[in-house]
Every structure is written in structure tokens, then in C-alpha cells.
Amino acid sequence: MDEETDGYVGVSELFSALASPVRAAVVHRLTTRGWSVTELADELGVSQPLMSQHLRVLREARVATATRTGRTTTYTLVDDHVAHVFLDAYHHTKEHP
């Protein structure tokens, strides 16, 4: 990499985190409210350990954040910018098959 492309590392990491259909589905759900690992795993039909791995990728890419209350961890999007980027891309793909 060089100075011309250094500024794009973060955006590349964001899109890389969204490259999995399961993670994209998670982000789509997180645009509506906070979800627990169990809720997301049940909703999307994947195991809890696999869901935890996907959520780790989203946290590391600064897409999602986790808040622990007692024994429950709730995942939400980091901010509204992530929701806008995702929803714009999602709607774009639905308009142009």
C-alpha cells in the first residue's frame, strides 16, 4: 500500500466484514434494535458458536458493539452511519437484480 490508498483501509475492512451473507443478515437485524446471540442464532438458523464468531468479526470491524447486562449481552450497531451504509447497499441490490 502507499499514501494514495492508505485512507481506504477502514472502508475496505467495513465491506469485508459485510461480505458474509450471515453477517449482512445480522447487520440488517441490528438496524431495528439490539439482539442477543441466542436471538440472532435462532432467527438466522445458525449455531450460537458460529453466531458468536460472526459477531466478533463485526465488533472487530467496528460495525457492532456489545453491552452486557447481567448474563445477557446485547449487540447493536456502532452508529447510524453503519445502518445507512448497509441499508443503502441493501436497497440498491434489490432495485437492480
NULO-471705 format. One line per field, with one value per atom (N, C-alpha, C): residue number from 0; x, y, z; chain; atom name; residue in one letter. Coordinates in pm, whole numbers, plus 32768, in hexadecimal, padded with zeros to 4 digits. Example, Ala and Ser with C-alpha at 12.3 -4.5 7.8 and 13.67 -1.06 7.14 Angstrom:
<atoms>
num <- [0 | 0 | 0 | 1 | 1 | 1]
east <- [8527 | 84CE | 8528 | 8505 | 8557 | 850A]
north <- [7DC7 | 7E3E | 7EB6 | 7F1F | 7F96 | 8003]
up <- [830C | 830C | 830C | 82C4 | 82CA | 8313]
chaine <- [A | A | A | A | A | A]
atome <- [N | CA | C | N | CA | C]
residu <- [A | A | A | S | S | S]
</atoms>
This chain:
<atoms>
num <- [0 | 0 | 0 | 1 | 1 | 1 | 2 | 2 | 2 | 3 | 3 | 3 | 4 | 4 | 4 | 5 | 5 | 5 | 6 | 6 | 6 | 7 | 7 | 7 | 8 | 8 | 8 | 9 | 9 | 9 | 10 | 10 | 10 | 11 | 11 | 11 | 12 | 12 | 12 | 13 | 13 | 13 | 14 | 14 | 14 | 15 | 15 | 15 | 16 | 16 | 16 | 17 | 17 | 17 | 18 | 18 | 18 | 19 | 19 | 19 | 20 | 20 | 20 | 21 | 21 | 21 | 22 | 22 | 22 | 23 | 23 | 23 | 24 | 24 | 24 | 25 | 25 | 25 | 26 | 26 | 26 | 27 | 27 | 27 | 28 | 28 | 28 | 29 | 29 | 29 | 30 | 30 | 30 | 31 | 31 | 31 | 32 | 32 | 32 | 33 | 33 | 33 | 34 | 34 | 34 | 35 | 35 | 35 | 36 | 36 | 36 | 37 | 37 | 37 | 38 | 38 | 38 | 39 | 39 | 39 | 40 | 40 | 40 | 41 | 41 | 41 | 42 | 42 | 42 | 43 | 43 | 43 | 44 | 44 | 44 | 45 | 45 | 45 | 46 | 46 | 46 | 47 | 47 | 47 | 48 | 48 | 48 | 49 | 49 | 49 | 50 | 50 | 50 | 51 | 51 | 51 | 52 | 52 | 52 | 53 | 53 | 53 | 54 | 54 | 54 | 55 | 55 | 55 | 56 | 56 | 56 | 57 | 57 | 57 | 58 | 58 | 58 | 59 | 59 | 59 | 60 | 60 | 60 | 61 | 61 | 61 | 62 | 62 | 62 | 63 | 63 | 63 | 64 | 64 | 64 | 65 | 65 | 65 | 66 | 66 | 66 | 67 | 67 | 67 | 68 | 68 | 68 | 69 | 69 | 69 | 70 | 70 | 70 | 71 | 71 | 71 | 72 | 72 | 72 | 73 | 73 | 73 | 74 | 74 | 74 | 75 | 75 | 75 | 76 | 76 | 76 | 77 | 77 | 77 | 78 | 78 | 78 | 79 | 79 | 79 | 80 | 80 | 80 | 81 | 81 | 81 | 82 | 82 | 82 | 83 | 83 | 83 | 84 | 84 | 84 | 85 | 85 | 85 | 86 | 86 | 86 | 87 | 87 | 87 | 88 | 88 | 88 | 89 | 89 | 89 | 90 | 90 | 90 | 91 | 91 | 91 | 92 | 92 | 92 | 93 | 93 | 93 | 94 | 94 | 94 | 95 | 95 | 95 | 96 | 96 | 96]
east <- [8053 | 8000 | 8057 | 801C | 8065 | 800A | 803C | 7FF0 | 7F6D | 7F69 | 7EF0 | 7E7E | 7E9E | 7E36 | 7E29 | 7E84 | 7E7F | 7DFA | 7DBE | 7D42 | 7CC9 | 7CDA | 7C6B | 7C6B | 7CC9 | 7CD3 | 7C54 | 7C27 | 7BB0 | 7B34 | 7B1E | 7AA7 | 7AB1 | 7B29 | 7B3B | 7B1C | 7B46 | 7B29 | 7A92 | 7A4E | 79BE | 7979 | 7999 | 7958 | 7980 | 79F8 | 7A24 | 79D0 | 79B4 | 7962 | 78D4 | 78A3 | 781C | 7816 | 7887 | 788E | 7849 | 782F | 77EA | 7754 | 7706 | 7674 | 763C | 7677 | 7647 | 7662 | 76DA | 76F8 | 76A2 | 7687 | 762E | 75A3 | 7572 | 74EF | 74ED | 755B | 7566 | 755E | 75AD | 75AD | 7522 | 74DF | 7458 | 73FC | 7405 | 73B2 | 73DB | 745C | 748A | 7461 | 7432 | 7400 | 737C | 733A | 72B7 | 72BC | 731A | 7323 | 739C | 73B5 | 741E | 73EF | 744B | 742C | 7494 | 746D | 74CB | 74FF | 756B | 75A2 | 7538 | 74F2 | 748D | 741F | 73EE | 7385 | 73B4 | 742D | 7461 | 7476 | 74AE | 74C5 | 7441 | 73DD | 7359 | 7319 | 731F | 72E3 | 731E | 73A3 | 73E8 | 7409 | 73E6 | 73F9 | 7489 | 74DF | 756A | 7588 | 75F3 | 7617 | 7646 | 7639 | 7668 | 76FE | 7751 | 77E1 | 7801 | 77BC | 77D3 | 77A4 | 7731 | 7700 | 7762 | 779A | 77FD | 7876 | 78A2 | 7913 | 78F0 | 7878 | 784E | 7847 | 7813 | 780A | 7894 | 78F3 | 797C | 79B5 | 799F | 79CE | 7990 | 790E | 78C9 | 78FB | 791A | 7952 | 79DE | 7A31 | 7ABA | 7ABD | 7A58 | 7A50 | 7A0A | 79EA | 79A5 | 791E | 78D8 | 7852 | 77EC | 7808 | 77AE | 77F6 | 77A7 | 77DC | 7789 | 77C4 | 7781 | 7773 | 76FD | 76E3 | 76B1 | 76F6 | 76D0 | 767A | 7608 | 75AF | 7594 | 75D1 | 75C5 | 7606 | 75B7 | 75EC | 75D1 | 758D | 7567 | 75BE | 75EF | 7639 | 75E1 | 75CD | 757B | 75D6 | 75C0 | 7610 | 75BF | 7600 | 75C3 | 762A | 75FA | 7656 | 76A1 | 771A | 776E | 772D | 76F7 | 76B4 | 7658 | 7610 | 75B1 | 75F4 | 7672 | 76B7 | 76BD | 76D7 | 76DF | 7657 | 75EC | 7566 | 754B | 756F | 7557 | 75A6 | 7625 | 7679 | 763D | 761C | 75E6 | 7560 | 7503 | 747E | 7481 | 74D7 | 74E4 | 7514 | 7578 | 75AC | 7542 | 74FB | 7492 | 7424 | 73F3 | 7389 | 73BA | 7436 | 7470 | 746D | 7493 | 7495 | 7409 | 73A7 | 731C | 72E1 | 7311 | 72DE | 731B | 7395 | 73DE | 7409 | 73B0 | 73D3 | 7445]
north <- [7F89 | 8000 | 807C | 80E9 | 8166 | 81D5 | 824D | 82BF | 82D3 | 82AF | 82C0 | 8266 | 81F3 | 8193 | 817F | 81B5 | 81A3 | 81CE | 8235 | 8269 | 8210 | 81A5 | 814C | 80CA | 80B9 | 803E | 8028 | 8090 | 8083 | 805D | 809C | 807D | 7FF0 | 7FC4 | 7F3B | 7ED7 | 7EF5 | 7E9C | 7E97 | 7F08 | 7F0C | 7EB1 | 7EC1 | 7E6F | 7DDD | 7DC2 | 7D38 | 7CF6 | 7D41 | 7D0B | 7CEE | 7D37 | 7D23 | 7CBD | 7C83 | 7C29 | 7BA4 | 7B7D | 7B00 | 7B17 | 7AC2 | 7AD1 | 7ACA | 7A77 | 7A6F | 7AF3 | 7B2A | 7BA9 | 7C1A | 7C18 | 7C7D | 7C71 | 7BF7 | 7BE2 | 7C12 | 7BFD | 7C2E | 7CC5 | 7D06 | 7D98 | 7DCB | 7D89 | 7DB3 | 7DAF | 7D47 | 7D3E | 7DA7 | 7DC1 | 7E25 | 7EB3 | 7EC9 | 7F4E | 7F6B | 7F04 | 7F17 | 7F22 | 7ED7 | 7ED4 | 7E83 | 7E7E | 7E29 | 7D98 | 7D3C | 7CAD | 7C63 | 7BF5 | 7B9E | 7B35 | 7AF2 | 7A86 | 7A1C | 79F5 | 798D | 79B4 | 7A30 | 7A5F | 7A5C | 7A8E | 7A90 | 7A03 | 79AB | 7921 | 78DC | 78EE | 78B2 | 78EE | 7971 | 79B8 | 798D | 7979 | 795C | 78C8 | 7875 | 77E5 | 77B8 | 77FA | 77D0 | 77B2 | 7769 | 7748 | 77C4 | 77C0 | 7831 | 7848 | 77DE | 77F6 | 783A | 7810 | 784F | 78E1 | 78FA | 7983 | 79D9 | 79A3 | 79ED | 7A12 | 79B7 | 79D5 | 7A46 | 7A42 | 7AAE | 7B33 | 7B32 | 7BAD | 7BE2 | 7B89 | 7BB4 | 7C00 | 7BCD | 7C11 | 7C9C | 7CA5 | 7D27 | 7D88 | 7D55 | 7DAB | 7DDA | 7D80 | 7DA4 | 7E0A | 7E08 | 7E68 | 7EE8 | 7EF3 | 7F68 | 7F81 | 7F11 | 7F18 | 7F08 | 7EAB | 7E8E | 7EA0 | 7EB3 | 7EBE | 7E67 | 7E3F | 7DE6 | 7E2B | 7E1A | 7E50 | 7DDE | 7DC8 | 7D5B | 7D90 | 7D4B | 7D68 | 7CE3 | 7CD0 | 7C4E | 7BE2 | 7B7C | 7B0D | 7B1D | 7B88 | 7B9D | 7C08 | 7BEA | 7C4B | 7C72 | 7CF3 | 7D27 | 7D6B | 7D49 | 7D81 | 7DEB | 7E5A | 7EC8 | 7EFA | 7F4C | 7F8B | 7FFB | 8014 | 807B | 8104 | 8122 | 81A2 | 819C | 8208 | 820D | 820B | 8234 | 8232 | 81A4 | 8144 | 80B9 | 808D | 80B1 | 808E | 80CB | 8148 | 818B | 814A | 812E | 80EE | 8067 | 8018 | 7F92 | 7F9B | 7FEB | 7FF1 | 802A | 808C | 80BF | 8051 | 8005 | 7F98 | 7F2B | 7F0A | 7EA3 | 7ECB | 7F45 | 7F74 | 7F7E | 7FA6 | 7FAD | 7F24 | 7EBB | 7E35 | 7E02 | 7E2F | 7E05 | 7E4C | 7EC5 | 7F11 | 7EE2 | 7EB0 | 7E8A | 7DF8 | 7D9D | 7D0E | 7CE6]
up <- [8000 | 8000 | 8000 | 7FD8 | 7FD8 | 8009 | 8007 | 803A | 7FEF | 7F70 | 7F20 | 7F4E | 7F89 | 7FAF | 8046 | 8094 | 8126 | 8162 | 812D | 8165 | 814D | 80FF | 80DF | 812E | 8187 | 81D5 | 8228 | 826C | 82C1 | 8273 | 8201 | 81B1 | 8179 | 8156 | 8126 | 8195 | 820E | 827F | 829B | 828E | 82A2 | 823D | 81BD | 8157 | 8161 | 818D | 81A2 | 8210 | 8279 | 82E7 | 82B8 | 8256 | 8223 | 81B2 | 818C | 8119 | 812F | 81AA | 81C7 | 81C9 | 8184 | 818A | 8218 | 826E | 82F8 | 833F | 8331 | 8372 | 833A | 82B7 | 827D | 82B9 | 82CB | 8308 | 839A | 83E0 | 846A | 846C | 8417 | 8413 | 83F0 | 8393 | 836F | 83E9 | 8438 | 84B0 | 8518 | 8521 | 8583 | 855E | 84E4 | 84C1 | 8506 | 853C | 857A | 8611 | 8650 | 86E4 | 870D | 8790 | 87C5 | 87CB | 87B4 | 87B4 | 8806 | 8844 | 888A | 8828 | 884E | 87FB | 87E3 | 884D | 8843 | 87E2 | 87ED | 8792 | 8701 | 86EA | 8661 | 862B | 867D | 8652 | 862F | 8684 | 8669 | 85ED | 85E1 | 8570 | 84EB | 84E9 | 846C | 8458 | 84BC | 84AE | 84AC | 84FB | 8507 | 859A | 85B3 | 863C | 8687 | 870A | 875B | 874C | 874C | 873A | 86B4 | 8649 | 85C7 | 85CA | 8609 | 8612 | 8661 | 86CB | 871A | 86C5 | 866D | 8615 | 85B5 | 857D | 8522 | 856D | 85E5 | 8633 | 8658 | 866F | 868B | 8614 | 859C | 8522 | 8518 | 8533 | 852B | 8596 | 860D | 8677 | 8650 | 861E | 85F9 | 8587 | 8531 | 84C3 | 84ED | 856B | 85A4 | 8562 | 8543 | 850C | 857D | 85D7 | 8646 | 86CB | 8732 | 87B9 | 8815 | 8884 | 88E2 | 8969 | 89A5 | 8A2A | 8A81 | 8AF1 | 8B4B | 8BBC | 8BD0 | 8C40 | 8C86 | 8CF9 | 8D3C | 8CE8 | 8CC8 | 8C77 | 8BE2 | 8BBE | 8B33 | 8AF2 | 8A7B | 8A2C | 89B6 | 89A7 | 893A | 88D4 | 8857 | 87E9 | 87A1 | 8783 | 8738 | 86D3 | 8676 | 8618 | 865F | 8635 | 8672 | 8665 | 85EE | 85DA | 8562 | 854A | 84DC | 8453 | 844C | 83CA | 8393 | 83EA | 83BE | 8387 | 83CC | 839D | 8314 | 8302 | 8281 | 8211 | 822A | 81C3 | 819D | 8203 | 81E7 | 819E | 81D4 | 8199 | 810B | 80F2 | 8069 | 800B | 8035 | 7FE1 | 7FD0 | 803B | 8035 | 7FD3 | 7FDF | 7F85 | 7EF5 | 7EE4 | 7E5E | 7E1B | 7E64 | 7E2A | 7E0B | 7E54 | 7E3B | 7DC2 | 7DA4 | 7D33 | 7CAF | 7CB4 | 7C39 | 7C41 | 7C1B | 7C25 | 7BC8]
chaine <- [A | A | A | A | A | A | A | A | A | A | A | A | A | A | A | A | A | A | A | A | A | A | A | A | A | A | A | A | A | A | A | A | A | A | A | A | A | A | A | A | A | A | A | A | A | A | A | A | A | A | A | A | A | A | A | A | A | A | A | A | A | A | A | A | A | A | A | A | A | A | A | A | A | A | A | A | A | A | A | A | A | A | A | A | A | A | A | A | A | A | A | A | A | A | A | A | A | A | A | A | A | A | A | A | A | A | A | A | A | A | A | A | A | A | A | A | A | A | A | A | A | A | A | A | A | A | A | A | A | A | A | A | A | A | A | A | A | A | A | A | A | A | A | A | A | A | A | A | A | A | A | A | A | A | A | A | A | A | A | A | A | A | A | A | A | A | A | A | A | A | A | A | A | A | A | A | A | A | A | A | A | A | A | A | A | A | A | A | A | A | A | A | A | A | A | A | A | A | A | A | A | A | A | A | A | A | A | A | A | A | A | A | A | A | A | A | A | A | A | A | A | A | A | A | A | A | A | A | A | A | A | A | A | A | A | A | A | A | A | A | A | A | A | A | A | A | A | A | A | A | A | A | A | A | A | A | A | A | A | A | A | A | A | A | A | A | A | A | A | A | A | A | A | A | A | A | A | A | A | A | A | A | A | A | A | A | A | A | A | A | A]
atome <- [N | CA | C | N | CA | C | N | CA | C | N | CA | C | N | CA | C | N | CA | C | N | CA | C | N | CA | C | N | CA | C | N | CA | C | N | CA | C | N | CA | C | N | CA | C | N | CA | C | N | CA | C | N | CA | C | N | CA | C | N | CA | C | N | CA | C | N | CA | C | N | CA | C | N | CA | C | N | CA | C | N | CA | C | N | CA | C | N | CA | C | N | CA | C | N | CA | C | N | CA | C | N | CA | C | N | CA | C | N | CA | C | N | CA | C | N | CA | C | N | CA | C | N | CA | C | N | CA | C | N | CA | C | N | CA | C | N | CA | C | N | CA | C | N | CA | C | N | CA | C | N | CA | C | N | CA | C | N | CA | C | N | CA | C | N | CA | C | N | CA | C | N | CA | C | N | CA | C | N | CA | C | N | CA | C | N | CA | C | N | CA | C | N | CA | C | N | CA | C | N | CA | C | N | CA | C | N | CA | C | N | CA | C | N | CA | C | N | CA | C | N | CA | C | N | CA | C | N | CA | C | N | CA | C | N | CA | C | N | CA | C | N | CA | C | N | CA | C | N | CA | C | N | CA | C | N | CA | C | N | CA | C | N | CA | C | N | CA | C | N | CA | C | N | CA | C | N | CA | C | N | CA | C | N | CA | C | N | CA | C | N | CA | C | N | CA | C | N | CA | C | N | CA | C | N | CA | C | N | CA | C | N | CA | C | N | CA | C | N | CA | C | N | CA | C | N | CA | C | N | CA | C | N | CA | C | N | CA | C]
residu <- [M | M | M | D | D | D | E | E | E | E | E | E | T | T | T | D | D | D | G | G | G | Y | Y | Y | V | V | V | G | G | G | V | V | V | S | S | S | E | E | E | L | L | L | F | F | F | S | S | S | A | A | A | L | L | L | A | A | A | S | S | S | P | P | P | V | V | V | R | R | R | A | A | A | A | A | A | V | V | V | V | V | V | H | H | H | R | R | R | L | L | L | T | T | T | T | T | T | R | R | R | G | G | G | W | W | W | S | S | S | V | V | V | T | T | T | E | E | E | L | L | L | A | A | A | D | D | D | E | E | E | L | L | L | G | G | G | V | V | V | S | S | S | Q | Q | Q | P | P | P | L | L | L | M | M | M | S | S | S | Q | Q | Q | H | H | H | L | L | L | R | R | R | V | V | V | L | L | L | R | R | R | E | E | E | A | A | A | R | R | R | V | V | V | A | A | A | T | T | T | A | A | A | T | T | T | R | R | R | T | T | T | G | G | G | R | R | R | T | T | T | T | T | T | T | T | T | Y | Y | Y | T | T | T | L | L | L | V | V | V | D | D | D | D | D | D | H | H | H | V | V | V | A | A | A | H | H | H | V | V | V | F | F | F | L | L | L | D | D | D | A | A | A | Y | Y | Y | H | H | H | H | H | H | T | T | T | K | K | K | E | E | E | H | H | H | P | P | P]
</atoms>
